[in-house]
Amino acid sequence: MKAFITLFFLICIGVKAYAQQQESDTTTLKKIVLDEVFVSAIRVTQETPVTFSNLEKDKIMPRNLGQDIPVLMNFLPAVVTTSDAGAGVGYTGIRVRGSDATRVNVTINGIPYNDSESHGTFWVNLPDFASSTESLQLQRGVGTSTNGAGAFGASLNILTDATSQEAYGHISTSYGSFNTMRNNIKFSTGLLNEHIEISGRLSRITSDGYIDRASSKLDSYFLQGSYVDDNTLIKALLFGGHEVTYQSWFGIDAETLATNRTFNPAGIYTDENGNTQFYDKEEDNYKQDHFQLLWNEAISPLWSTNIAFHYTKGRGYFEQFREDDDFATYGFSPIVVDGEEVNTTDLIRRRWLDNDFYGTVFSANYKKDRTNLIIGGGWNSYNGDHFGEVIWARFAGNSIIRDRYYDDDSKKTDFNMFGKINYEISQNWKLFGDLQFRNVRYKANGDDTGVVDDTFNFFNPKVGVTYDLNNANNLYLSFAVANREPNRNDYENGNPKPEKLNDFELGWRYVSPSVQLSTNLYYMRYKDQLVLTGELNDVGAPLRANVGDSYRLGLEVDASMSIGKRFKLQPNIALSTNKNIDFLFQRDGELQNLGNTNIAFSPDIVVGNILTYMPNEKFQMSLLTKYVGKQFMGNIDSEGSVLEDYSQTDFNIQYTFNINSFIKSIVLTGLINNIFDAKFVSNGYFFTYDDDFSNPGTITTIEGAGYYPQAGINFLLGATFNF
């Protein structure tokens, strides 16, 4: 890897020398927006044949009152979000085109954020991160080459706060339903001596949650130091969070949903007097700290380079009360109490994860006339320790203090190189090409995974063309290949295969001063897709399995229309069919071919709309509506696995008081979620098992389901003081 980095720097030096020789008469380099270069290698524009949506800071802020980034993205096309605690604080999830969060590639300033083993994104570890986000881009489908796990549903690229030339200070506070409170303070020194800026943020979010005891106590920080001149931008970032959340991933059955929808079974046990109790520390406790060093250099008007180094430290546990657990699980020897052998016990355990993630990403960008060329890559390494401790037991057998009842480790390395080009064939035609090679090595040992030592080599080509009909209209067509390795939970399920996707996208974009319209058709054909089975493992993580051949076919339309000077309408709709081809299932002891079945958690229709009224620059009101069609929580089209369609409507208001004194302005914000008090469920799980005890000699397949209800009408009110 050192050789690659050395080669990268030698190329940069050589290019700079060449540029100086060829353009020695250039005394001043053209100033560019350097912040954007950190994500230029993975972001796209209207001239790229990729389907995408942008969300800028000014669109995020009116609804940014402490809820997670997925919730703030809820009204983008083909997006479905959910919250374990029911109100958008704590553990939240996102699906795009029916693909879950493990298949959405997330980068922060071009650096991978997905967990290396689970491939998931745990936003609870970065609470209030939206307050330090400059912009984000959601690419649907394969998108462009990026760092980290391959994208199978979407790529989400986040750019953190840009360098500010002016000093500022912000103090924000908000309060709402379920005792949800957010307080943060944010500052910037502005450019000192025209070159150096220091900025930062401290945040705390607390909430009781809609679900019983689904409380959250979330702390986070963000500190950034920047150096900038006409052709250089260097940033050092330190950010992270500490979350303590009471577990709420168990869900509830249909009967409980009808009678007591906020019930939370986490921590339930029966005391010695036969009374039902709930353990008060059934919670996650996890810390995560990130360091990023970013360096962008505009070597000449033609060349710029970007290199970043990063390190992430994560450590924490989730704590559980376990009733009548077997001694054998913890390596305890049976004991004799009052003349009777005892081999089960009540106990409290902690299951730990201690991990380190570090590496580098780099790119070089050449722009001249009709050519925009980017070459780059990345190398990342992950080391994870998984271990469990019993911190209390009624009967402990032969255990000793801080004895570990399991102690597993894992290591993963991920290396990729890519080259991509946008070439203007003529005034109307533009060609796009993108080649990526990715090498992955994963080693693990554990009771859940077994012994794993796998190496994957993936080649991911992409090609597309854009045709500009005129200044307002363009068409694009693209084909992309993506390959992905299994995650840790897939190994728990058996002997998984890597999956492959061929993604075809055909789109039309129209842009005028008052109307922006995007329409696209897509066909995503999978081989050995790892689809959600509907089941959860013993820590609430969704399980997946290879299904052979499958596909997703859909139409997406989104628009932004100005109606006069005061109204803006932003509708979107996603229509799709998502199928497993000739799906095989073991039912009642026999292997059956169910034909083409619906892929789990893939609704056929998702509709969103935002209607905004802006009578002046100080005041705006928005009505936000979301509709998600019926979906199955499993892959066998069972009526017992149906998640009914639902809709929600939110109301958002913001008013700015300009004071122009020590306090420059005060911004008041209000958000009423689910104003029609709809009783809906946005997520759940589905499982089957074979029962051969009820009727000896026969095998009957039994089904079951669980649900995660979301909050009815609830509110958040906030105020931000700008200095």
C-alpha positions, 0 to 999 in steps of 0.5 A, spaced: 500 500 500 505 504 501 508 503 494 501 506 491 501 512 496 508 513 494 506 513 486 500 517 487 505 523 490 510 522 484 504 523 479 502 529 483 509 532 483 510 530 476 504 533 473 505 539 477 512 540 474 509 539 467 504 544 468 509 549 471 513 548 464 507 548 460 504 554 463 509 558 466 506 565 464 500 563 469 501 567 475 495 566 478 491 559 479 483 559 478 480 559 484 475 553 485 470 551 491 475 547 494 470 544 499 466 540 494 473 537 491 473 532 497 467 529 494 468 530 487 470 523 486 464 520 488 459 525 486 455 527 480 452 532 476 446 533 471 451 531 465 452 524 468 448 518 467 446 517 474 440 518 478 440 522 484 437 527 489 441 533 492 439 535 499 443 542 501 443 545 508 438 550 507 433 545 506 435 540 512 435 546 517 428 547 517 426 540 520 433 539 523 430 538 531 434 532 533 432 527 529 436 522 525 439 524 518 435 518 515 428 521 518 430 528 514 431 524 508 424 521 508 421 525 503 426 524 497 424 519 492 424 511 493 426 512 500 422 509 506 425 510 513 423 507 520 425 508 527 425 503 533 423 508 538 418 510 534 419 518 534 426 518 529 431 519 535 435 513 537 436 507 532 433 509 525 433 505 519 433 507 511 431 503 505 432 505 498 428 502 492 427 496 497 434 495 499 436 496 506 441 500 510 447 495 509 446 496 501 446 503 501 454 505 501 455 511 505 461 516 505 463 522 509 467 527 505 469 521 501 471 516 507 467 510 508 462 510 514 458 503 513 460 498 519 466 494 515 463 487 518 455 488 518 455 493 512 450 497 516 450 505 518 448 506 525 446 514 525 445 513 533 453 513 533 453 520 530 447 524 533 445 531 531 450 530 525 445 534 520 447 540 524 454 539 521 452 537 514 453 542 508 450 538 503 448 530 501 447 527 495 443 520 494 445 516 488 439 511 487 442 504 484 449 503 483 451 510 482 459 511 481 465 508 484 465 510 491 470 507 497 467 502 502 462 496 501 459 496 494 452 500 493 446 495 491 441 500 492 444 507 493 450 511 495 449 517 500 455 522 500 455 527 505 459 533 505 461 536 512 461 544 514 464 548 509 470 553 511 466 559 513 470 566 511 466 570 517 466 568 524 459 566 527 456 563 533 449 559 534 446 556 540 440 552 538 435 549 543 428 544 542 423 541 545 417 536 544 413 530 545 416 524 549 420 529 553 425 530 546 430 535 547 436 537 543 441 543 545 447 545 541 452 550 540 456 551 534 461 556 532 467 558 527 472 563 528 472 565 520 478 566 516 484 568 521 489 572 517 485 570 511 487 562 511 486 559 518 479 557 520 477 553 527 469 551 528 466 546 532 459 544 535 457 540 541 450 537 542 446 533 547 439 530 545 435 526 550 428 523 549 424 518 552 421 515 546 414 513 543 415 506 545 415 504 553 422 505 556 425 506 549 429 512 551 436 515 548 441 519 551 446 522 546 452 526 546 456 528 540 461 533 538 464 536 531 471 540 531 474 542 525 481 546 523 482 548 516 487 552 512 485 555 505 489 559 500 487 560 492 489 553 491 490 549 497 485 546 502 487 542 508 482 540 514 483 536 520 476 533 523 475 530 529 468 528 531 464 523 534 458 521 539 456 517 545 449 513 545 446 510 551 439 507 548 434 503 552 433 497 547 427 497 543 428 492 537 424 486 539 417 489 536 411 486 538 406 481 535 399 483 532 395 482 538 399 487 542 399 492 537 392 492 537 391 493 545 398 496 547 402 499 541 407 502 545 409 495 549 416 494 550 418 487 552 426 488 552 428 487 559 422 483 562 423 478 567 419 475 573 422 476 580 422 471 586 415 473 588 412 472 581 411 479 579 413 482 572 419 486 572 423 490 567 431 491 568 432 498 568 439 497 564 437 493 558 441 498 554 446 500 548 452 504 551 457 505 545 462 511 543 465 512 536 470 517 535 472 519 528 479 523 525 479 525 518 485 529 515 483 532 508 488 535 503 486 538 496 491 541 492 489 545 485 496 543 482 494 547 476 488 550 472 488 543 469 489 538 475 487 537 482 489 532 487 485 530 493 488 525 499 485 523 506 487 519 512 482 517 517 481 513 523 475 511 527 475 508 534 469 504 536 467 501 543 461 499 547 457 494 549 449 492 550 447 490 557 441 484 558 438 481 563 437 473 562 432 469 565 434 462 567 440 461 562 444 455 561 450 454 565 453 451 558 452 458 554 457 461 559 462 455 560 459 454 568 460 448 571 453 445 574 453 446 582 449 443 588 444 448 592 440 445 597 441 438 595 439 439 588 443 440 581 443 447 578 445 448 571 441 454 569 441 461 572 438 469 572 444 473 570 446 480 567 451 480 561 454 485 556 456 483 549 462 488 547 465 490 541 471 494 540 474 496 533 479 500 530 478 502 522 483 506 519 486 507 512 486 512 506 482 515 500 485 519 494 484 521 487 487 526 482 482 530 477 484 532 470 479 537 467 481 540 460 476 542 454 471 536 453 475 532 458 474 531 465 478 525 468 478 522 475 483 517 478 483 514 485 482 509 490 483 507 497 485 502 502 482 501 509 483 496 514 478 494 520 480 490 526 474 488 531 474 484 537 467 481 540 467 478 547 462 477 552 462 478 560 457 476 565 457 482 570 452 478 575 449 472 576 445 469 581 449 462 581 455 463 577 458 456 578 466 456 577 466 463 573 471 468 575 471 476 575 471 479 568 471 472 565 469 472 558 464 467 556 466 468 548 472 472 545 472 473 538 476 477 533 475 479 526 480 483 521 478 486 514 482 489 509 479 493 503 483 496 497 480 499 491 482 503 484 478 506 480 478 511 473 472 515 471 471 519 465 466 524 462 468 526 455 464 531 451 463 528 444 460 534 441 456 539 443 450 535 445 453 528 446 457 526 453 460 519 454 461 517 461 466 511 463 467 508 470 472 502 471 473 500 479 477 494 481 476 492 489 479 487 493 476 484 499 479 480 505 475 478 511 477 473 516 473 472 523 472 466 528 466 465 532 460 461 534 456 465 530 460 465 524 465 459 524 472 460 522 472 465 516 477 466 511 475 469 504 478 473 499 474 477 494 476 480 487 471 484 484 471 488 477 465 493 477 465 497 470 460 502 468 458 506 462 453 511 460 451 517 455 448 523 456 444 527 450 442 534 451 436 536 447 437 543 448 439 548 454 433 545 458 432 537 456 437 532 457 436 524 456 441 519 459 442 511 459 447 507 463 449 500 465 453 499 471 455 492 474 456 492 482 459 486 486 458 485 494 461 481 499 457 477 504 457 481 511 458 478 518 451 476 519 450 472 512 456 467 515 452 466 521 446 464 516 450 459 513 455 459 507 453 465 503 455 467 496 457 474 494 452 477 490 452 481 483 448 486 480 447 489 473 443 496 473 440 499 467 438 506 468 434 510 462 432 518 464 430 524 462 431 531 466 428 538 464 430 544 467 427 551 467 427 557 472 420 555 474 420 547 473 425 542 474 423 535 473 427 528 473 424 521 470 427 515 470 426 507 468 431 502 472 432 495 471 436 492 476 438 484 475 441 480 481 445 474 481 445 471 488 442 477 491 442 477 499 435 479 500 432 480 507 429 474 510 424 477 515 428 474 521 432 477 526 438 474 529 439 474 537 441 482 537 436 484 533 440 485 526 436 483 520 438 476 517 439 475 509 440 469 504 442 468 497 436 467 493 439 466 486 436 470 480 431 476 482 430 483 479 427 490 481 424 494 475 421 501 476 419 508 474 421 514 478 419 521 477 420 527 482 419 535 480 420 541 483 415 547 481 415 554 483 407 556 483 408 564 482 413 567 487 410 564 494 409 557 493 413 551 491 411 544 490 416 538 490 412 531 488 415 525 487 413 518 486 416 511 485 413 505 482 416 498 482 415 491 481 421 487 485 421 479 484 425 473 486 425 468 480 422 461 481 423 462 489 424 455 493 421 454 500 421 448 505 414 448 507 411 443 511 417 438 510 417 439 502 421 443 498 416 447 494 417 452 488 413 458 489 414 461 482 416 469 482 415 472 489 415 479 492 422 481 495 421 482 502 420 490 504 419 492 497 413 496 496 410 497 489 409 504 490 412 510 494 410 517 494 412 523 497 410 531 496 412 537 499 408 544 499 412 550 501 409 557 502 414 563 502 410 569 503 417 573 504 424 571 506 423 571 513 417 566 513 416 559 510 411 553 512 411 546 509 406 541 508 410 534 507 406 528 505 409 520 505 405 514 502 408 507 502 404 502 499 403 494 502 409 490 502 411 483 505 416 482 510 418 475 507 419 472 501 414 467 500 408 472 499 404 470 506 398 474 508 401 473 515 407 477 513 404 483 510 406 490 512 400 494 510 400 501 506 401 507 510 401 515 510 403 520 514 403 528 513 408 533 517 407 540 518 413 545 518 414 552 520 420 557 520 420 564 522 426 569 522 427 575 526 432 579 524 435 583 530 442 586 527 445 587 534 449 582 538 444 577 536 444 577 529 437 573 528 433 568 532 430 563 528 424 559 530 422 553 528 416 548 529 415 541 526 408 537 527 409 530 525 403 525 523 398 531 524 392 526 522 394 522 528 395 515 523 396 509 527 401 506 522 407 501 522 413 502 518 417 496 519 417 489 522 419 482 522 417 475 519 419 468 521 417 461 520 419 454 523 417 447 523 413 444 528 413 436 528 411 435 535 403 437 535 402 432 530 407 426 530 409 424 524 407 430 520 411 437 519 407 443 519 411 450 518 409 455 523 409 463 521 410 469 526 411 476 525 413 482 529 411 490 528 415 496 530 409 501 531 410 509 529 408 515 534 401 518 532 401 526 532 407 529 536 411 535 535 418 539 536 419 546 537 426 550 536 429 556 537 436 558 534 440 564 536 445 567 531 451 571 533 
